Every structure is written in C-alpha cells, then in structure tokens.
Amino acid sequence: MGRTFITVKDSFSALHCWPECPFEEVSFLKNLHRHLFKVKITIETFEDRQQEFLMVKRKLQKFIDKKYRNKDLGEKSCEVIAKEISDFMKAIKVEVEEDGENGAIYYVAD
C-alpha cells in the first residue's frame, strides 16, 4: 500500500559560523558568514487534501521569520535547523541547504 506526502519549500538569508571548526582547510567557517538557506519539508497525509499547501507554507514561513530569517544564527548548523523545523512542523523529512549546494536532511524514521 502506498503512502502520500506533501512538500513545501521556502528560503531565507541568515548568518552563522562554526567557531570550533577543527579543519584548517576550511578554517574560514569560524568566522560569521552569510548563506541563502533553502528549506524543503515533507509531511505525510492520510486523506486527500488533509493539509492545504498554502496554509502549511504560511505556517513554515512564520516559524522561519521568527527564528531564522535575516538573523545571526550563531553556531546553528543545517542539521540543527532541520531538526528544529521538523519538530515544529511535525514533518517526517526536512532538507536544509546552504546556497543550493550542500546541506543536511533530518528524517524521522518510521
């Protein structure tokens, strides 16, 4: 039997850093730097149109506005952001990328 999911996307600009970066090759990560973070959430649905895309997206945007958009996130990583969004949105999967290149996926196992 199949399962049904909806996906919603958003993006936001923010600053972060990794002060304890142990790798000399990427030691610049110790300094505050900006990214365009791209977010994609996946939520399971159990009936047709159980979740309305636009309403879910607005909820996600409000959360992002409050916690991340145009803010200094300190040491917060893509992994941490993905988990926080998943916890708030009750999403089974959250992808957070930096500048559309590299990122993390938080997945809630069955």
PDB file as gemmi writes it, atoms N, CA and C in Angstrom:
CRYST1    1.000    1.000    1.000  90.00  90.00  90.00 P 1                      
ATOM      1  N   MET A   1       0.833  -1.172   0.000  1.00  0.00           N  
ATOM      2  CA  MET A   1       0.000   0.000   0.000  1.00  0.00           C  
ATOM      3  C   MET A   1       0.887   1.249   0.000  1.00  0.00           C  
ATOM      4  N   GLY A   2       0.511   2.223  -0.783  1.00  0.00           N  
ATOM      5  CA  GLY A   2       1.293   3.449  -0.897  1.00  0.00           C  
ATOM      6  C   GLY A   2       1.023   4.431   0.234  1.00  0.00           C  
ATOM      7  N   ARG A   3       1.874   5.418   0.303  1.00  0.00           N  
ATOM      8  CA  ARG A   3       1.731   6.499   1.279  1.00  0.00           C  
ATOM      9  C   ARG A   3       1.754   7.819   0.521  1.00  0.00           C  
ATOM     10  N   THR A   4       1.098   8.833   1.059  1.00  0.00           N  
ATOM     11  CA  THR A   4       1.026  10.132   0.402  1.00  0.00           C  
ATOM     12  C   THR A   4       1.673  11.196   1.279  1.00  0.00           C  
ATOM     13  N   PHE A   5       2.390  12.084   0.634  1.00  0.00           N  
ATOM     14  CA  PHE A   5       3.103  13.161   1.318  1.00  0.00           C  
ATOM     15  C   PHE A   5       2.893  14.458   0.554  1.00  0.00           C  
ATOM     16  N   ILE A   6       2.984  15.578   1.263  1.00  0.00           N  
ATOM     17  CA  ILE A   6       3.050  16.875   0.599  1.00  0.00           C  
ATOM     18  C   ILE A   6       4.419  17.473   0.894  1.00  0.00           C  
ATOM     19  N   THR A   7       4.864  18.353   0.007  1.00  0.00           N  
ATOM     20  CA  THR A   7       6.120  19.061   0.231  1.00  0.00           C  
ATOM     21  C   THR A   7       5.870  20.554   0.122  1.00  0.00           C  
ATOM     22  N   VAL A   8       6.606  21.302   0.897  1.00  0.00           N  
ATOM     23  CA  VAL A   8       6.539  22.756   0.892  1.00  0.00           C  
ATOM     24  C   VAL A   8       7.972  23.267   0.975  1.00  0.00           C  
ATOM     25  N   LYS A   9       8.248  24.349   0.255  1.00  0.00           N  
ATOM     26  CA  LYS A   9       9.593  24.920   0.231  1.00  0.00           C  
ATOM     27  C   LYS A   9       9.580  26.381   0.649  1.00  0.00           C  
ATOM     28  N   ASP A  10      10.710  26.823   1.181  1.00  0.00           N  
ATOM     29  CA  ASP A  10      10.932  28.235   1.483  1.00  0.00           C  
ATOM     30  C   ASP A  10      12.438  28.449   1.502  1.00  0.00           C  
ATOM     31  N   SER A  11      12.845  29.698   1.537  1.00  0.00           N  
ATOM     32  CA  SER A  11      14.270  30.010   1.667  1.00  0.00           C  
ATOM     33  C   SER A  11      14.417  31.254   2.526  1.00  0.00           C  
ATOM     34  N   PHE A  12      15.600  31.401   3.092  1.00  0.00           N  
ATOM     35  CA  PHE A  12      15.858  32.575   3.928  1.00  0.00           C  
ATOM     36  C   PHE A  12      17.352  32.855   3.976  1.00  0.00           C  
ATOM     37  N   SER A  13      17.671  34.101   4.178  1.00  0.00           N  
ATOM     38  CA  SER A  13      19.042  34.552   4.348  1.00  0.00           C  
ATOM     39  C   SER A  13      19.351  34.609   5.829  1.00  0.00           C  
ATOM     40  N   ALA A  14      20.544  34.214   6.202  1.00  0.00           N  
ATOM     41  CA  ALA A  14      20.952  34.305   7.606  1.00  0.00           C  
ATOM     42  C   ALA A  14      22.471  34.169   7.699  1.00  0.00           C  
ATOM     43  N   LEU A  15      22.971  34.495   8.875  1.00  0.00           N  
ATOM     44  CA  LEU A  15      24.400  34.372   9.173  1.00  0.00           C  
ATOM     45  C   LEU A  15      24.607  33.233  10.158  1.00  0.00           C  
ATOM     46  N   HIS A  16      25.758  32.574  10.039  1.00  0.00           N  
ATOM     47  CA  HIS A  16      26.154  31.611  11.063  1.00  0.00           C  
ATOM     48  C   HIS A  16      27.664  31.407  11.004  1.00  0.00           C  
ATOM     49  N   CYS A  17      28.176  30.631  11.936  1.00  0.00           N  
ATOM     50  CA  CYS A  17      29.610  30.351  11.988  1.00  0.00           C  
ATOM     51  C   CYS A  17      29.834  29.028  12.718  1.00  0.00           C  
ATOM     52  N   TRP A  18      31.065  28.555  12.643  1.00  0.00           N  
ATOM     53  CA  TRP A  18      31.468  27.336  13.355  1.00  0.00           C  
ATOM     54  C   TRP A  18      32.785  27.641  14.070  1.00  0.00           C  
ATOM     55  N   PRO A  19      32.711  28.310  15.226  1.00  0.00           N  
ATOM     56  CA  PRO A  19      33.924  28.750  15.919  1.00  0.00           C  
ATOM     57  C   PRO A  19      34.891  27.628  16.276  1.00  0.00           C  
ATOM     58  N   GLU A  20      34.377  26.435  16.491  1.00  0.00           N  
ATOM     59  CA  GLU A  20      35.223  25.308  16.902  1.00  0.00           C  
ATOM     60  C   GLU A  20      35.652  24.425  15.727  1.00  0.00           C  
ATOM     61  N   CYS A  21      35.548  24.929  14.502  1.00  0.00           N  
ATOM     62  CA  CYS A  21      35.918  24.144  13.325  1.00  0.00           C  
ATOM     63  C   CYS A  21      37.348  23.617  13.475  1.00  0.00           C  
ATOM     64  N   PRO A  22      37.533  22.291  13.462  1.00  0.00           N  
ATOM     65  CA  PRO A  22      38.865  21.721  13.674  1.00  0.00           C  
ATOM     66  C   PRO A  22      39.683  21.544  12.385  1.00  0.00           C  
ATOM     67  N   PHE A  23      39.125  21.933  11.254  1.00  0.00           N  
ATOM     68  CA  PHE A  23      39.776  21.672   9.964  1.00  0.00           C  
ATOM     69  C   PHE A  23      40.423  22.937   9.407  1.00  0.00           C  
ATOM     70  N   GLU A  24      41.735  22.948   9.313  1.00  0.00           N  
ATOM     71  CA  GLU A  24      42.468  24.108   8.811  1.00  0.00           C  
ATOM     72  C   GLU A  24      42.028  24.483   7.396  1.00  0.00           C  
ATOM     73  N   GLU A  25      41.746  23.482   6.580  1.00  0.00           N  
ATOM     74  CA  GLU A  25      41.373  23.713   5.184  1.00  0.00           C  
ATOM     75  C   GLU A  25      40.125  24.593   5.036  1.00  0.00           C  
ATOM     76  N   VAL A  26      39.223  24.515   6.001  1.00  0.00           N  
ATOM     77  CA  VAL A  26      38.001  25.321   5.960  1.00  0.00           C  
ATOM     78  C   VAL A  26      37.883  26.193   7.215  1.00  0.00           C  
ATOM     79  N   SER A  27      39.000  26.658   7.705  1.00  0.00           N  
ATOM     80  CA  SER A  27      39.012  27.443   8.945  1.00  0.00           C  
ATOM     81  C   SER A  27      38.231  28.746   8.820  1.00  0.00           C  
ATOM     82  N   PHE A  28      37.978  29.205   7.597  1.00  0.00           N  
ATOM     83  CA  PHE A  28      37.167  30.414   7.388  1.00  0.00           C  
ATOM     84  C   PHE A  28      35.754  30.252   7.956  1.00  0.00           C  
ATOM     85  N   LEU A  29      35.316  28.996   8.160  1.00  0.00           N  
ATOM     86  CA  LEU A  29      33.979  28.750   8.717  1.00  0.00           C  
ATOM     87  C   LEU A  29      33.869  29.222  10.171  1.00  0.00           C  
ATOM     88  N   LYS A  30      35.001  29.480  10.793  1.00  0.00           N  
ATOM     89  CA  LYS A  30      34.995  30.004  12.164  1.00  0.00           C  
ATOM     90  C   LYS A  30      34.411  31.416  12.212  1.00  0.00           C  
ATOM     91  N   ASN A  31      34.503  32.114  11.095  1.00  0.00           N  
ATOM     92  CA  ASN A  31      34.016  33.492  11.012  1.00  0.00           C  
ATOM     93  C   ASN A  31      32.550  33.520  10.598  1.00  0.00           C  
ATOM     94  N   LEU A  32      31.856  34.538  11.070  1.00  0.00           N  
ATOM     95  CA  LEU A  32      30.462  34.733  10.700  1.00  0.00           C  
ATOM     96  C   LEU A  32      30.369  34.916   9.184  1.00  0.00           C  
ATOM     97  N   HIS A  33      29.465  34.174   8.556  1.00  0.00           N  
ATOM     98  CA  HIS A  33      29.275  34.273   7.107  1.00  0.00           C  
ATOM     99  C   HIS A  33      27.805  34.058   6.760  1.00  0.00           C  
ATOM    100  N   ARG A  34      27.417  34.548   5.577  1.00  0.00           N  
ATOM    101  CA  ARG A  34      26.022  34.546   5.141  1.00  0.00           C  
ATOM    102  C   ARG A  34      25.752  33.389   4.189  1.00  0.00           C  
ATOM    103  N   HIS A  35      24.546  32.859   4.293  1.00  0.00           N  
ATOM    104  CA  HIS A  35      24.065  31.853   3.342  1.00  0.00           C  
ATOM    105  C   HIS A  35      22.631  32.164   2.965  1.00  0.00           C  
ATOM    106  N   LEU A  36      22.247  31.670   1.810  1.00  0.00           N  
ATOM    107  CA  LEU A  36      20.834  31.577   1.458  1.00  0.00           C  
ATOM    108  C   LEU A  36      20.464  30.133   1.770  1.00  0.00           C  
ATOM    109  N   PHE A  37      19.720  29.945   2.843  1.00  0.00           N  
ATOM    110  CA  PHE A  37      19.299  28.616   3.261  1.00  0.00           C  
ATOM    111  C   PHE A  37      18.008  28.262   2.524  1.00  0.00           C  
ATOM    112  N   LYS A  38      17.988  27.092   1.923  1.00  0.00           N  
ATOM    113  CA  LYS A  38      16.793  26.607   1.232  1.00  0.00           C  
ATOM    114  C   LYS A  38      16.224  25.443   2.024  1.00  0.00           C  
ATOM    115  N   VAL A  39      14.923  25.497   2.261  1.00  0.00           N  
ATOM    116  CA  VAL A  39      14.251  24.514   3.106  1.00  0.00           C  
ATOM    117  C   VAL A  39      13.176  23.797   2.297  1.00  0.00           C  
ATOM    118  N   LYS A  40      13.108  22.477   2.454  1.00  0.00           N  
ATOM    119  CA  LYS A  40      12.023  21.684   1.871  1.00  0.00           C  
ATOM    120  C   LYS A  40      11.531  20.736   2.956  1.00  0.00           C  
ATOM    121  N   ILE A  41      10.240  20.807   3.255  1.00  0.00           N  
ATOM    122  CA  ILE A  41       9.681  19.907   4.264  1.00  0.00           C  
ATOM    123  C   ILE A  41       8.742  18.908   3.598  1.00  0.00           C  
ATOM    124  N   THR A  42       8.668  17.739   4.193  1.00  0.00           N  
ATOM    125  CA  THR A  42       7.781  16.677   3.721  1.00  0.00           C  
ATOM    126  C   THR A  42       6.896  16.255   4.882  1.00  0.00           C  
ATOM    127  N   ILE A  43       5.578  16.297   4.652  1.00  0.00           N  
ATOM    128  CA  ILE A  43       4.609  15.929   5.674  1.00  0.00           C  
ATOM    129  C   ILE A  43       3.714  14.837   5.113  1.00  0.00           C  
ATOM    130  N   GLU A  44       3.510  13.775   5.891  1.00  0.00           N  
ATOM    131  CA  GLU A  44       2.632  12.693   5.454  1.00  0.00           C  
ATOM    132  C   GLU A  44       1.177  13.117   5.619  1.00  0.00           C  
ATOM    133  N   THR A  45       0.363  12.739   4.643  1.00  0.00           N  
ATOM    134  CA  THR A  45      -1.074  12.980   4.726  1.00  0.00           C  
ATOM    135  C   THR A  45      -1.788  11.636   4.597  1.00  0.00           C  
ATOM    136  N   PHE A  46      -2.961  11.551   5.172  1.00  0.00           N  
ATOM    137  CA  PHE A  46      -3.676  10.281   5.194  1.00  0.00           C  
ATOM    138  C   PHE A  46      -4.987  10.319   4.427  1.00  0.00           C  
ATOM    139  N   GLU A  47      -5.334  11.496   3.932  1.00  0.00           N  
ATOM    140  CA  GLU A  47      -6.525  11.610   3.097  1.00  0.00           C  
ATOM    141  C   GLU A  47      -6.313  12.778   2.144  1.00  0.00           C  
ATOM    142  N   ASP A  48      -7.055  12.805   1.072  1.00  0.00           N  
ATOM    143  CA  ASP A  48      -6.922  13.836   0.056  1.00  0.00           C  
ATOM    144  C   ASP A  48      -7.110  15.221   0.663  1.00  0.00           C  
ATOM    145  N   ARG A  49      -6.171  16.081   0.412  1.00  0.00           N  
ATOM    146  CA  ARG A  49      -6.205  17.479   0.857  1.00  0.00           C  
ATOM    147  C   ARG A  49      -6.367  17.648   2.363  1.00  0.00           C  
ATOM    148  N   GLN A  50      -5.819  16.714   3.090  1.00  0.00           N  
ATOM    149  CA  GLN A  50      -5.827  16.817   4.558  1.00  0.00           C  
ATOM    150  C   GLN A  50      -5.055  18.054   5.002  1.00  0.00           C  
ATOM    151  N   GLN A  51      -3.985  18.362   4.282  1.00  0.00           N  
ATOM    152  CA  GLN A  51      -3.165  19.540   4.571  1.00  0.00           C  
ATOM    153  C   GLN A  51      -3.181  20.421   3.325  1.00  0.00           C  
ATOM    154  N   GLU A  52      -3.516  21.675   3.464  1.00  0.00           N  
ATOM    155  CA  GLU A  52      -3.514  22.606   2.339  1.00  0.00           C  
ATOM    156  C   GLU A  52      -2.120  23.210   2.202  1.00  0.00           C  
ATOM    157  N   PHE A  53      -1.526  23.077   1.015  1.00  0.00           N  
ATOM    158  CA  PHE A  53      -0.158  23.554   0.775  1.00  0.00           C  
ATOM    159  C   PHE A  53       0.064  24.985   1.262  1.00  0.00           C  
ATOM    160  N   LEU A  54      -0.814  25.888   0.861  1.00  0.00           N  
ATOM    161  CA  LEU A  54      -0.611  27.303   1.174  1.00  0.00           C  
ATOM    162  C   LEU A  54      -0.652  27.572   2.671  1.00  0.00           C  
ATOM    163  N   MET A  55      -1.506  26.864   3.385  1.00  0.00           N  
ATOM    164  CA  MET A  55      -1.583  27.037   4.837  1.00  0.00           C  
ATOM    165  C   MET A  55      -0.334  26.484   5.517  1.00  0.00           C  
ATOM    166  N   VAL A  56       0.135  25.343   5.051  1.00  0.00           N  
ATOM    167  CA  VAL A  56       1.359  24.751   5.603  1.00  0.00           C  
ATOM    168  C   VAL A  56       2.541  25.679   5.333  1.00  0.00           C  
ATOM    169  N   LYS A  57       2.613  26.219   4.110  1.00  0.00           N  
ATOM    170  CA  LYS A  57       3.713  27.123   3.765  1.00  0.00           C  
ATOM    171  C   LYS A  57       3.680  28.378   4.635  1.00  0.00           C  
ATOM    172  N   ARG A  58       2.512  28.944   4.868  1.00  0.00           N  
ATOM    173  CA  ARG A  58       2.417  30.133   5.729  1.00  0.00           C  
ATOM    174  C   ARG A  58       2.904  29.833   7.147  1.00  0.00           C  
ATOM    175  N   LYS A  59       2.530  28.676   7.661  1.00  0.00           N  
ATOM    176  CA  LYS A  59       2.989  28.278   8.999  1.00  0.00           C  
ATOM    177  C   LYS A  59       4.509  28.154   9.021  1.00  0.00           C  
ATOM    178  N   LEU A  60       5.075  27.529   7.991  1.00  0.00           N  
ATOM    179  CA  LEU A  60       6.527  27.392   7.885  1.00  0.00           C  
ATOM    180  C   LEU A  60       7.184  28.771   7.796  1.00  0.00           C  
ATOM    181  N   GLN A  61       6.656  29.655   6.968  1.00  0.00           N  
ATOM    182  CA  GLN A  61       7.233  30.983   6.804  1.00  0.00           C  
ATOM    183  C   GLN A  61       7.202  31.780   8.109  1.00  0.00           C  
ATOM    184  N   LYS A  62       6.117  31.691   8.847  1.00  0.00           N  
ATOM    185  CA  LYS A  62       6.034  32.403  10.128  1.00  0.00           C  
ATOM    186  C   LYS A  62       7.096  31.896  11.106  1.00  0.00           C  
ATOM    187  N   PHE A  63       7.286  30.572  11.137  1.00  0.00           N  
ATOM    188  CA  PHE A  63       8.303  29.988  12.010  1.00  0.00           C  
ATOM    189  C   PHE A  63       9.698  30.454  11.591  1.00  0.00           C  
ATOM    190  N   ILE A  64       9.962  30.396  10.297  1.00  0.00           N  
ATOM    191  CA  ILE A  64      11.266  30.826   9.784  1.00  0.00           C  
ATOM    192  C   ILE A  64      11.489  32.313  10.053  1.00  0.00           C  
ATOM    193  N   ASP A  65      10.466  33.132   9.837  1.00  0.00           N  
ATOM    194  CA  ASP A  65      10.584  34.572  10.100  1.00  0.00           C  
ATOM    195  C   ASP A  65      10.978  34.830  11.551  1.00  0.00           C  
ATOM    196  N   LYS A  66      10.339  34.126  12.453  1.00  0.00           N  
ATOM    197  CA  LYS A  66      10.573  34.331  13.884  1.00  0.00           C  
ATOM    198  C   LYS A  66      11.968  33.846  14.315  1.00  0.00           C  
ATOM    199  N   LYS A  67      12.403  32.705  13.788  1.00  0.00           N  
ATOM    200  CA  LYS A  67      13.627  32.063  14.291  1.00  0.00           C  
ATOM    201  C   LYS A  67      14.877  32.290  13.462  1.00  0.00           C  
ATOM    202  N   TYR A  68      14.742  32.476  12.143  1.00  0.00           N  
ATOM    203  CA  TYR A  68      15.935  32.415  11.298  1.00  0.00           C  
ATOM    204  C   TYR A  68      16.123  33.573  10.316  1.00  0.00           C  
ATOM    205  N   ARG A  69      15.079  34.005   9.656  1.00  0.00           N  
ATOM    206  CA  ARG A  69      15.223  34.934   8.521  1.00  0.00           C  
ATOM    207  C   ARG A  69      15.956  36.214   8.916  1.00  0.00           C  
ATOM    208  N   ASN A  70      17.056  36.491   8.185  1.00  0.00           N  
ATOM    209  CA  ASN A  70      17.876  37.701   8.369  1.00  0.00           C  
ATOM    210  C   ASN A  70      18.433  37.833   9.789  1.00  0.00           C  
ATOM    211  N   LYS A  71      18.726  36.704  10.411  1.00  0.00           N  
ATOM    212  CA  LYS A  71      19.245  36.728  11.784  1.00  0.00           C  
ATOM    213  C   LYS A  71      20.650  36.133  11.836  1.00  0.00           C  
ATOM    214  N   ASP A  72      21.324  36.404  12.933  1.00  0.00           N  
ATOM    215  CA  ASP A  72      22.595  35.764  13.249  1.00  0.00           C  
ATOM    216  C   ASP A  72      22.239  34.487  14.010  1.00  0.00           C  
ATOM    217  N   LEU A  73      22.479  33.351  13.397  1.00  0.00           N  
ATOM    218  CA  LEU A  73      22.119  32.063  13.989  1.00  0.00           C  
ATOM    219  C   LEU A  73      23.229  31.494  14.872  1.00  0.00           C  
ATOM    220  N   GLY A  74      24.299  32.257  15.031  1.00  0.00           N  
ATOM    221  CA  GLY A  74      25.404  31.773  15.850  1.00  0.00           C  
ATOM    222  C   GLY A  74      26.002  30.507  15.260  1.00  0.00           C  
ATOM    223  N   GLU A  75      26.124  29.483  16.079  1.00  0.00           N  
ATOM    224  CA  GLU A  75      26.741  28.222  15.666  1.00  0.00           C  
ATOM    225  C   GLU A  75      25.755  27.230  15.059  1.00  0.00           C  
ATOM    226  N   LYS A  76      24.519  27.622  14.856  1.00  0.00           N  
ATOM    227  CA  LYS A  76      23.477  26.709  14.383  1.00  0.00           C  
ATOM    228  C   LYS A  76      23.817  26.160  12.999  1.00  0.00           C  
ATOM    229  N   SER A  77      23.800  24.846  12.871  1.00  0.00           N  
ATOM    230  CA  SER A  77      24.118  24.161  11.612  1.00  0.00           C  
ATOM    231  C   SER A  77      22.848  23.817  10.835  1.00  0.00           C  
ATOM    232  N   CYS A  78      23.021  23.377   9.598  1.00  0.00           N  
ATOM    233  CA  CYS A  78      21.882  22.904   8.799  1.00  0.00           C  
ATOM    234  C   CYS A  78      21.179  21.746   9.505  1.00  0.00           C  
ATOM    235  N   GLU A  79      21.952  20.878  10.134  1.00  0.00           N  
ATOM    236  CA  GLU A  79      21.383  19.733  10.835  1.00  0.00           C  
ATOM    237  C   GLU A  79      20.458  20.175  11.966  1.00  0.00           C  
ATOM    238  N   VAL A  80      20.900  21.151  12.729  1.00  0.00           N  
ATOM    239  CA  VAL A  80      20.099  21.655  13.860  1.00  0.00           C  
ATOM    240  C   VAL A  80      18.850  22.376  13.352  1.00  0.00           C  
ATOM    241  N   ILE A  81      19.009  23.190  12.327  1.00  0.00           N  
ATOM    242  CA  ILE A  81      17.865  23.908  11.750  1.00  0.00           C  
ATOM    243  C   ILE A  81      16.824  22.910  11.254  1.00  0.00           C  
ATOM    244  N   ALA A  82      17.279  21.872  10.548  1.00  0.00           N  
ATOM    245  CA  ALA A  82      16.358  20.861  10.009  1.00  0.00           C  
ATOM    246  C   ALA A  82      15.574  20.177  11.123  1.00  0.00           C  
ATOM    247  N   LYS A  83      16.243  19.822  12.214  1.00  0.00           N  
ATOM    248  CA  LYS A  83      15.551  19.159  13.328  1.00  0.00           C  
ATOM    249  C   LYS A  83      14.539  20.098  13.986  1.00  0.00           C  
ATOM    250  N   GLU A  84      14.930  21.361  14.190  1.00  0.00           N  
ATOM    251  CA  GLU A  84      14.013  22.321  14.803  1.00  0.00           C  
ATOM    252  C   GLU A  84      12.758  22.512  13.954  1.00  0.00           C  
ATOM    253  N   ILE A  85      12.947  22.626  12.646  1.00  0.00           N  
ATOM    254  CA  ILE A  85      11.797  22.790  11.750  1.00  0.00           C  
ATOM    255  C   ILE A  85      10.929  21.542  11.774  1.00  0.00           C  
ATOM    256  N   SER A  86      11.546  20.367  11.744  1.00  0.00           N  
ATOM    257  CA  SER A  86      10.792  19.113  11.780  1.00  0.00           C  
ATOM    258  C   SER A  86       9.963  19.020  13.056  1.00  0.00           C  
ATOM    259  N   ASP A  87      10.570  19.339  14.180  1.00  0.00           N  
ATOM    260  CA  ASP A  87       9.857  19.277  15.455  1.00  0.00           C  
ATOM    261  C   ASP A  87       8.647  20.207  15.456  1.00  0.00           C  
ATOM    262  N   PHE A  88       8.819  21.415  14.938  1.00  0.00           N  
ATOM    263  CA  PHE A  88       7.725  22.388  14.940  1.00  0.00           C  
ATOM    264  C   PHE A  88       6.631  22.019  13.934  1.00  0.00           C  
ATOM    265  N   MET A  89       7.032  21.618  12.741  1.00  0.00           N  
ATOM    266  CA  MET A  89       6.072  21.372  11.656  1.00  0.00           C  
ATOM    267  C   MET A  89       5.520  19.947  11.670  1.00  0.00           C  
ATOM    268  N   LYS A  90       6.059  19.087  12.509  1.00  0.00           N  
ATOM    269  CA  LYS A  90       5.659  17.671  12.527  1.00  0.00           C  
ATOM    270  C   LYS A  90       5.905  17.037  11.147  1.00  0.00           C  
ATOM    271  N   ALA A  91       7.031  17.423  10.560  1.00  0.00           N  
ATOM    272  CA  ALA A  91       7.417  16.909   9.248  1.00  0.00           C  
ATOM    273  C   ALA A  91       8.240  15.650   9.427  1.00  0.00           C  
ATOM    274  N   ILE A  92       8.074  14.697   8.510  1.00  0.00           N  
ATOM    275  CA  ILE A  92       8.854  13.470   8.615  1.00  0.00           C  
ATOM    276  C   ILE A  92      10.233  13.620   7.974  1.00  0.00           C  
ATOM    277  N   LYS A  93      10.367  14.645   7.130  1.00  0.00           N  
ATOM    278  CA  LYS A  93      11.643  14.877   6.462  1.00  0.00           C  
ATOM    279  C   LYS A  93      11.803  16.370   6.234  1.00  0.00           C  
ATOM    280  N   VAL A  94      12.978  16.889   6.585  1.00  0.00           N  
ATOM    281  CA  VAL A  94      13.292  18.294   6.346  1.00  0.00           C  
ATOM    282  C   VAL A  94      14.685  18.375   5.743  1.00  0.00           C  
ATOM    283  N   GLU A  95      14.773  19.077   4.623  1.00  0.00           N  
ATOM    284  CA  GLU A  95      16.055  19.305   3.959  1.00  0.00           C  
ATOM    285  C   GLU A  95      16.409  20.780   4.109  1.00  0.00           C  
ATOM    286  N   VAL A  96      17.650  21.053   4.510  1.00  0.00           N  
ATOM    287  CA  VAL A  96      18.140  22.420   4.621  1.00  0.00           C  
ATOM    288  C   VAL A  96      19.469  22.493   3.876  1.00  0.00           C  
ATOM    289  N   GLU A  97      19.507  23.350   2.867  1.00  0.00           N  
ATOM    290  CA  GLU A  97      20.717  23.516   2.065  1.00  0.00           C  
ATOM    291  C   GLU A  97      21.281  24.915   2.241  1.00  0.00           C  
ATOM    292  N   GLU A  98      22.590  25.015   2.065  1.00  0.00           N  
ATOM    293  CA  GLU A  98      23.266  26.300   2.035  1.00  0.00           C  
ATOM    294  C   GLU A  98      23.525  26.658   0.572  1.00  0.00           C  
ATOM    295  N   ASP A  99      22.953  27.752   0.130  1.00  0.00           N  
ATOM    296  CA  ASP A  99      23.187  28.288  -1.207  1.00  0.00           C  
ATOM    297  C   ASP A  99      22.849  27.300  -2.324  1.00  0.00           C  
ATOM    298  N   GLY A 100      21.940  26.358  -2.054  1.00  0.00           N  
ATOM    299  CA  GLY A 100      21.523  25.397  -3.065  1.00  0.00           C  
ATOM    300  C   GLY A 100      22.594  24.390  -3.439  1.00  0.00           C  
ATOM    301  N   GLU A 101      23.629  24.252  -2.602  1.00  0.00           N  
ATOM    302  CA  GLU A 101      24.732  23.348  -2.930  1.00  0.00           C  
ATOM    303  C   GLU A 101      24.844  22.158  -1.980  1.00  0.00           C  
ATOM    304  N   ASN A 102      25.066  22.443  -0.715  1.00  0.00           N  
ATOM    305  CA  ASN A 102      25.307  21.404   0.284  1.00  0.00           C  
ATOM    306  C   ASN A 102      24.314  21.583   1.420  1.00  0.00           C  
ATOM    307  N   GLY A 103      24.030  20.506   2.120  1.00  0.00           N  
ATOM    308  CA  GLY A 103      23.079  20.649   3.210  1.00  0.00           C  
ATOM    309  C   GLY A 103      22.905  19.391   4.014  1.00  0.00           C  
ATOM    310  N   ALA A 104      21.820  19.364   4.743  1.00  0.00           N  
ATOM    311  CA  ALA A 104      21.519  18.252   5.635  1.00  0.00           C  
ATOM    312  C   ALA A 104      20.060  17.853   5.484  1.00  0.00           C  
ATOM    313  N   ILE A 105      19.795  16.595   5.810  1.00  0.00           N  
ATOM    314  CA  ILE A 105      18.428  16.077   5.824  1.00  0.00           C  
ATOM    315  C   ILE A 105      18.172  15.502   7.204  1.00  0.00           C  
ATOM    316  N   TYR A 106      17.078  15.932   7.798  1.00  0.00           N  
ATOM    317  CA  TYR A 106      16.618  15.325   9.055  1.00  0.00           C  
ATOM    318  C   TYR A 106      15.418  14.474   8.696  1.00  0.00           C  
ATOM    319  N   TYR A 107      15.480  13.203   9.041  1.00  0.00           N  
ATOM    320  CA  TYR A 107      14.427  12.251   8.674  1.00  0.00           C  
ATOM    321  C   TYR A 107      13.940  11.550   9.920  1.00  0.00           C  
ATOM    322  N   VAL A 108      12.628  11.584  10.146  1.00  0.00           N  
ATOM    323  CA  VAL A 108      12.024  10.884  11.270  1.00  0.00           C  
ATOM    324  C   VAL A 108      11.728   9.464  10.813  1.00  0.00           C  
ATOM    325  N   ALA A 109      12.433   8.504  11.364  1.00  0.00           N  
ATOM    326  CA  ALA A 109      12.264   7.099  10.962  1.00  0.00           C  
ATOM    327  C   ALA A 109      10.881   6.583  11.356  1.00  0.00           C  
ATOM    328  N   ASP A 110      10.415   5.640  10.585  1.00  0.00           N  
ATOM    329  CA  ASP A 110       9.111   5.006  10.862  1.00  0.00           C  
ATOM    330  C   ASP A 110       9.117   4.292  12.194  1.00  0.00           C  
TER     331      ASP A 110                                                      
END                                                                             
